[in-house]
Amino acid sequence: MERSTSDKKYLFVILVFIVVIIWLFSAIGITTYLDDWSDRGTFGDLFGAVNALFSGLAFAALIYTIVLQRDEISQNRKEIIHNRKELAKNAKLQQKAQHILVEQVAQTHLSAKMNAMRTLVDYYNNQIANPNSPPEVITKAKMKRKLIIRQIDDLIDGITDSEVE
């Protein structure tokens, strides 16, 4: 379980407070039970090795903390590199999807255009087939139908098989 920053600060303050309390009690105990300054000095010298032990432990803890931070930084770098690769892959997929969408729009536009031309051809066919149409309307309808059929042929000739898929 990861602690929040305020929890860590609170724990640090408590630990410092405990160390200061122990130091105060040791000072009070030494001055109370040892009256002579030379006895106090001798008693203090007994703890020189303990002082060196705690200094060594503090130094070892510092080295251990540095190693942990180095490992964490290395892991963060690997995650950043992985995230960059994923972002690049997603960008390529997005470009591909956008390209497909553009192609679909173009195909839809072409299909709508061809449907409109077919409707016009059907309209001119109806005018041509209508017995009540005057000859000039029939002639004009045949010319327009022929023009539209050529446009349809040009559109079909301009389409490749890959564009239809």
C-alpha positions as CSV (number, residue, x, y, z in Angstrom):
1,M,0.0,0.0,0.0
2,E,1.5,3.3,-1.0
3,R,1.4,6.2,1.5
4,S,0.4,9.7,0.6
5,T,2.9,12.6,1.0
6,S,1.1,13.9,4.1
7,D,1.2,10.4,5.7
8,K,5.0,10.2,5.0
9,K,5.5,13.7,6.5
10,Y,3.5,12.7,9.6
11,L,5.5,9.5,10.0
12,F,8.8,11.5,9.6
13,V,7.7,14.0,12.3
14,I,6.8,11.2,14.7
15,L,10.1,9.4,14.2
16,V,12.0,12.6,14.8
17,F,9.9,13.3,17.9
18,I,10.6,9.7,19.3
19,V,14.4,10.2,18.7
20,V,14.4,13.5,20.5
21,I,12.4,12.1,23.4
22,I,14.8,9.1,23.8
23,W,17.8,11.6,23.6
24,L,16.2,13.7,26.4
25,F,15.5,10.7,28.6
26,S,19.1,9.5,28.2
27,A,20.4,13.0,29.1
28,I,18.1,13.2,32.2
29,G,19.1,9.6,33.2
30,I,22.8,10.2,32.8
31,T,22.7,13.5,34.8
32,T,20.5,11.9,37.5
33,Y,22.4,8.6,38.0
34,L,26.0,9.7,37.3
35,D,27.2,12.6,39.5
36,D,30.8,12.8,38.5
37,W,31.8,14.2,35.1
38,S,34.4,11.6,34.5
39,D,31.9,8.8,35.1
40,R,29.6,10.5,32.6
41,G,32.4,10.7,30.0
42,T,33.3,7.0,30.5
43,F,29.6,6.1,30.2
44,G,29.4,8.2,27.0
45,D,32.4,6.5,25.5
46,L,30.6,3.1,25.9
47,F,28.2,4.2,23.3
48,G,30.8,5.3,20.7
49,A,30.5,1.9,18.9
50,V,26.7,2.2,18.9
51,N,27.0,5.7,17.4
52,A,29.2,4.3,14.6
53,L,26.7,1.4,14.1
54,F,23.8,3.8,13.7
55,S,25.8,6.1,11.4
56,G,26.7,3.1,9.3
57,L,23.1,1.9,9.2
58,A,22.0,5.4,8.1
59,F,24.6,5.4,5.3
60,A,23.4,1.9,4.2
61,A,19.8,3.1,4.2
62,L,20.8,6.1,2.1
63,I,22.6,3.8,-0.4
64,Y,19.6,1.5,-0.5
65,T,17.2,4.4,-1.1
66,I,19.4,5.6,-4.0
67,V,19.4,2.1,-5.6
68,L,15.6,1.9,-5.3
69,Q,15.2,5.4,-6.9
70,R,17.5,4.4,-9.7
71,D,15.5,1.3,-10.4
72,E,12.2,3.2,-10.3
73,I,13.6,5.8,-12.7
74,S,14.7,3.0,-15.0
75,Q,11.3,1.4,-14.9
76,N,9.6,4.8,-15.6
77,R,11.9,5.3,-18.6
78,K,10.8,1.9,-19.9
79,E,7.2,2.7,-19.4
80,I,7.6,6.1,-21.2
81,I,9.3,4.3,-24.2
82,H,6.5,1.7,-24.3
83,N,3.9,4.5,-24.1
84,R,5.6,6.4,-27.0
85,K,5.5,3.2,-29.1
86,E,1.9,2.7,-28.3
87,L,1.1,6.3,-29.2
88,A,2.9,5.9,-32.5
89,K,1.1,2.7,-33.3
90,N,-2.3,4.4,-32.4
91,A,-1.4,7.3,-34.6
92,K,-0.7,5.0,-37.6
93,L,-3.9,3.2,-37.0
94,Q,-5.8,6.5,-36.8
95,Q,-4.2,7.6,-40.1
96,K,-5.2,4.3,-41.7
97,A,-8.8,4.6,-40.4
98,Q,-8.9,8.2,-41.7
99,H,-7.7,7.1,-45.1
100,I,-10.3,4.3,-45.2
101,L,-13.0,6.8,-44.2
102,V,-11.9,9.2,-47.0
103,E,-12.1,6.3,-49.5
104,Q,-15.6,5.4,-48.3
105,V,-16.8,9.0,-48.7
106,A,-15.4,9.1,-52.2
107,Q,-17.2,5.8,-53.0
108,T,-20.4,7.0,-51.5
109,H,-20.1,10.2,-53.6
110,L,-19.5,8.2,-56.7
111,S,-22.4,5.9,-56.0
112,A,-24.7,8.9,-55.4
113,K,-23.6,10.4,-58.7
114,M,-24.1,7.2,-60.6
115,N,-27.6,6.8,-59.1
116,A,-28.5,10.4,-60.1
117,M,-27.3,9.7,-63.6
118,R,-29.4,6.5,-63.7
119,T,-32.4,8.4,-62.6
120,L,-31.8,10.9,-65.4
121,V,-31.4,8.1,-68.0
122,D,-34.7,6.6,-66.7
123,Y,-36.4,10.0,-67.0
124,Y,-35.2,10.4,-70.6
125,N,-36.2,6.8,-71.5
126,N,-39.7,7.7,-70.2
127,Q,-39.8,10.8,-72.4
128,I,-38.7,8.8,-75.4
129,A,-41.2,6.0,-74.7
130,N,-44.1,8.3,-74.1
131,P,-46.3,8.3,-77.3
132,N,-47.5,11.9,-76.4
133,S,-43.9,13.4,-76.6
134,P,-43.3,15.7,-79.5
135,P,-40.4,14.6,-81.9
136,E,-38.2,17.5,-80.8
137,V,-38.5,16.4,-77.1
138,I,-37.7,12.8,-78.1
139,T,-34.6,14.0,-80.1
140,K,-33.4,16.2,-77.3
141,A,-34.0,13.4,-74.7
142,K,-32.0,10.9,-76.9
143,M,-29.1,13.4,-77.1
144,K,-29.1,14.0,-73.4
145,R,-29.4,10.3,-72.6
146,K,-26.5,9.5,-74.9
147,L,-24.4,12.3,-73.2
148,I,-25.2,10.9,-69.7
149,I,-24.4,7.3,-70.8
150,R,-21.0,8.5,-72.0
151,Q,-20.4,10.2,-68.7
152,I,-21.3,6.9,-66.9
153,D,-18.9,5.0,-69.1
154,D,-16.1,7.5,-68.4
155,L,-16.8,7.2,-64.7
156,I,-16.7,3.4,-64.9
157,D,-13.5,3.4,-67.0
158,G,-11.9,5.7,-64.4
159,I,-12.6,3.3,-61.5
160,T,-9.9,0.8,-60.6
161,D,-10.7,-2.5,-58.9
162,S,-9.0,-1.3,-55.7
163,E,-11.3,1.7,-55.5
164,V,-14.4,-0.5,-55.7
165,E,-13.4,-2.8,-52.8
